[in-house]
């Protein structure tokens, strides 16, 4: 079991990104058959400037043991810098797909864009980092809420 754990950690860390990945949690377990790793209890993942904290982080692998999807669930807080834009916020669930460079934020999302000085509150936010497109949706009776500053006209 110990050898499997060490193998999985090295395999996991080498397949995420070019940067070093640091994961901490109270409990780790993996399922080799389904090619998935679970980090539970005070889970935290850091890669470069980006970090997520949540109750549970799940990492999904392909047959070549390369990470294809990351999911953070349960009181997720995050601090991200992508394409020169610094985001912080919180939500119930985040899914990141590295192959498509897409972030999916689900459930009472508060996303603060520090670079452009704007705040977005929504039920779901999908960010495509390759195209720069965003799809933002409100809840049933809760509209999407944007807050931003504009420059004074002179």
PyMOL commands that set and color helices and strands:
alter all, ss='L'
color gray80, all
select helices_A, chain A and resi 2-15
alter helices_A, ss='H'
color red, helices_A
select strands_A, chain A and resi 21-24+27-31+36-47+50-61+67-82+85-97+102-113+118-128+134-137+145-148
alter strands_A, ss='S'
color yellow, strands_A
deselect
rebuild
show_as cartoon
